[in-house]
């Protein structure tokens, strides 16, 4: 099985951080990330990405209903 990456979240290039926690906002527009660097990062999903995700979910639901 191949590993698939849907999104890449990057901040800076000099340090490598170990992610300790992830959380999504209730409307799925934001992702918050906590790491060993003692900082919290908030990422905003682009509207286009959200629309594509919604379309994929609709296709999956339609396939399940068959």
MDAnalysis code that builds the backbone (N, CA, C; Angstrom):
import MDAnalysis as mda
import numpy as np

u = mda.Universe.empty(198, n_residues=66, atom_resindex=np.repeat(np.arange(66), 3), trajectory=True)
u.add_TopologyAttr("name", ["N", "CA", "C"] * 66)
u.add_TopologyAttr("resid", np.arange(1, 67))
u.add_TopologyAttr("resname", ["UNK", "UNK", "UNK", "UNK", "UNK", "UNK", "UNK", "UNK", "UNK", "UNK", "UNK", "UNK", "UNK", "UNK", "UNK", "UNK", "UNK", "UNK", "UNK", "UNK", "UNK", "UNK", "UNK", "UNK", "UNK", "UNK", "UNK", "UNK", "UNK", "UNK", "UNK", "UNK", "UNK", "UNK", "UNK", "UNK", "UNK", "UNK", "UNK", "UNK", "UNK", "UNK", "UNK", "UNK", "UNK", "UNK", "UNK", "UNK", "UNK", "UNK", "UNK", "UNK", "UNK", "UNK", "UNK", "UNK", "UNK", "UNK", "UNK", "UNK", "UNK", "UNK", "UNK", "UNK", "UNK", "UNK"])
u.atoms.positions = np.array([
    [0.847, -1.183, 0.000],
    [0.000, 0.000, 0.000],
    [0.888, 1.241, 0.000],
    [0.565, 2.187, -0.865],
    [1.319, 3.427, -0.945],
    [0.837, 4.421, 0.101],
    [1.771, 5.222, 0.606],
    [1.393, 6.327, 1.481],
    [0.974, 7.502, 0.611],
    [-0.189, 8.058, 0.900],
    [-0.691, 9.201, 0.146],
    [-0.678, 10.430, 1.030],
    [-0.298, 11.545, 0.467],
    [-0.294, 12.811, 1.184],
    [-1.302, 13.743, 0.524],
    [-2.263, 14.210, 1.292],
    [-3.268, 15.117, 0.761],
    [-2.861, 16.577, 0.938],
    [-2.186, 16.871, 2.032],
    [-1.741, 18.224, 2.318],
    [-0.359, 18.169, 2.951],
    [0.425, 19.198, 2.729],
    [1.715, 19.352, 3.393],
    [1.701, 20.694, 4.109],
    [1.990, 20.695, 5.390],
    [2.025, 21.913, 6.188],
    [3.474, 22.188, 6.547],
    [3.940, 23.344, 6.130],
    [5.333, 23.675, 6.366],
    [5.434, 25.032, 7.038],
    [6.397, 25.116, 7.939],
    [6.705, 26.362, 8.618],
    [8.210, 26.406, 8.810],
    [8.858, 27.278, 8.102],
    [10.302, 27.399, 8.243],
    [11.037, 26.221, 7.635],
    [12.357, 26.318, 7.623],
    [13.154, 25.240, 7.037],
    [14.338, 24.834, 7.902],
    [14.592, 25.549, 8.979],
    [15.799, 25.300, 9.763],
    [15.634, 24.248, 10.849],
    [14.424, 24.070, 11.347],
    [14.237, 23.130, 12.457],
    [13.284, 22.015, 12.077],
    [13.483, 20.917, 12.701],
    [12.563, 19.797, 12.542],
    [11.788, 19.674, 13.846],
    [10.477, 19.583, 13.754],
    [9.642, 19.522, 14.947],
    [8.922, 18.188, 15.017],
    [8.762, 17.694, 16.227],
    [7.970, 16.492, 16.471],
    [6.567, 16.929, 16.856],
    [5.581, 16.539, 16.076],
    [4.189, 16.926, 16.320],
    [3.644, 16.119, 17.482],
    [3.070, 16.830, 18.443],
    [2.503, 16.150, 19.610],
    [0.984, 16.145, 19.604],
    [0.365, 17.081, 18.879],
    [-1.098, 17.095, 18.822],
    [-1.583, 17.848, 17.595],
    [-2.769, 17.441, 17.141],
    [-3.438, 18.064, 15.997],
    [-4.899, 18.281, 16.357],
    [-5.481, 19.328, 15.819],
    [-6.901, 19.544, 16.035],
    [-7.487, 20.351, 14.898],
    [-8.741, 20.076, 14.568],
    [-9.443, 20.797, 13.513],
    [-10.502, 21.697, 14.132],
    [-10.748, 22.834, 13.486],
    [-11.840, 23.700, 13.929],
    [-13.162, 23.018, 13.601],
    [-14.231, 23.470, 14.239],
    [-15.540, 22.853, 14.044],
    [-16.006, 22.936, 12.590],
    [-15.590, 23.982, 11.872],
    [-15.996, 24.128, 10.476],
    [-14.977, 23.558, 9.495],
    [-13.940, 22.908, 9.992],
    [-12.891, 22.259, 9.188],
    [-12.091, 23.225, 8.318],
    [-12.082, 24.486, 8.666],
    [-11.318, 25.468, 7.890],
    [-9.900, 25.649, 8.414],
    [-9.664, 25.258, 9.676],
    [-8.365, 25.470, 10.300],
    [-7.848, 24.185, 10.940],
    [-6.540, 24.064, 10.942],
    [-5.859, 22.977, 11.625],
    [-4.890, 23.607, 12.601],
    [-4.909, 23.161, 13.848],
    [-3.957, 23.646, 14.839],
    [-3.009, 22.504, 15.167],
    [-1.750, 22.835, 15.329],
    [-0.723, 21.835, 15.525],
    [0.154, 22.252, 16.694],
    [0.415, 21.326, 17.605],
    [1.329, 21.561, 18.716],
    [2.562, 20.694, 18.531],
    [3.728, 21.228, 18.912],
    [4.963, 20.481, 18.695],
    [5.921, 20.658, 19.870],
    [7.068, 19.998, 19.749],
    [8.079, 20.068, 20.795],
    [8.846, 21.391, 20.792],
    [8.511, 22.303, 19.900],
    [9.186, 23.603, 19.841],
    [8.516, 24.630, 20.749],
    [7.552, 24.183, 21.556],
    [6.815, 25.033, 22.489],
    [6.032, 26.134, 21.777],
    [5.561, 25.823, 20.586],
    [4.734, 26.760, 19.832],
    [3.495, 26.042, 19.319],
    [2.483, 26.827, 19.004],
    [1.260, 26.313, 18.396],
    [1.144, 26.971, 17.031],
    [0.850, 26.191, 16.027],
    [0.716, 26.707, 14.670],
    [-0.711, 26.499, 14.196],
    [-1.255, 27.505, 13.527],
    [-2.607, 27.434, 12.982],
    [-2.486, 27.557, 11.466],
    [-3.045, 26.570, 10.761],
    [-3.030, 26.551, 9.304],
    [-4.454, 26.709, 8.804],
    [-4.625, 27.527, 7.776],
    [-5.937, 27.719, 7.168],
    [-5.977, 26.966, 5.842],
    [-7.011, 26.162, 5.660],
    [-7.200, 25.466, 4.399],
    [-7.746, 26.447, 3.367],
    [-7.275, 26.347, 2.151],
    [-7.775, 27.191, 1.068],
    [-9.180, 26.740, 0.692],
    [-10.012, 27.666, 0.268],
    [-11.391, 27.337, -0.118],
    [-11.423, 26.260, -1.198],
    [-10.513, 26.337, -2.155],
    [-10.476, 25.355, -3.240],
    [-10.234, 23.949, -2.687],
    [-9.355, 23.837, -1.714],
    [-9.078, 22.540, -1.108],
    [-10.306, 22.011, -0.389],
    [-11.031, 22.894, 0.294],
    [-12.236, 22.475, 1.002],
    [-13.303, 21.999, 0.027],
    [-13.444, 22.695, -1.104],
    [-14.425, 22.296, -2.107],
    [-14.079, 20.941, -2.699],
    [-12.795, 20.717, -2.988],
    [-12.359, 19.433, -3.533],
    [-12.616, 18.317, -2.531],
    [-12.339, 18.582, -1.263],
    [-12.564, 17.590, -0.225],
    [-14.055, 17.249, -0.140],
    [-14.911, 18.256, -0.204],
    [-16.351, 18.032, -0.153],
    [-16.837, 17.216, -1.330],
    [-16.293, 17.480, -2.507],
    [-16.669, 16.718, -3.695],
    [-16.232, 15.262, -3.567],
    [-15.034, 15.037, -3.036],
    [-14.548, 13.669, -2.851],
    [-15.426, 12.917, -1.854],
    [-15.805, 13.594, -0.780],
    [-16.662, 12.959, 0.223],
    [-18.023, 12.610, -0.364],
    [-18.575, 13.479, -1.200],
    [-19.857, 13.204, -1.837],
    [-19.759, 11.989, -2.760],
    [-18.669, 11.879, -3.512],
    [-18.467, 10.732, -4.407],
    [-18.370, 9.445, -3.596],
    [-17.628, 9.502, -2.482],
    [-17.480, 8.315, -1.643],
    [-18.818, 7.872, -1.065],
    [-19.618, 8.837, -0.611],
    [-20.930, 8.515, -0.063],
    [-21.838, 7.907, -1.131],
    [-21.766, 8.433, -2.360],
    [-22.576, 7.908, -3.456],
    [-22.166, 6.485, -3.788],
    [-20.863, 6.204, -3.736],
    [-20.385, 4.842, -4.024],
    [-20.818, 3.868, -2.923],
    [-20.826, 4.318, -1.692],
    [-21.257, 3.467, -0.581],
    [-22.743, 3.133, -0.688],
    [-23.506, 4.086, -1.209],
    [-24.961, 3.894, -1.312],
    [-25.362, 2.916, -2.395],
    [-24.428, 2.604, -3.310],
    [-24.748, 1.683, -4.410],
    [-24.894, 0.263, -3.932],
])
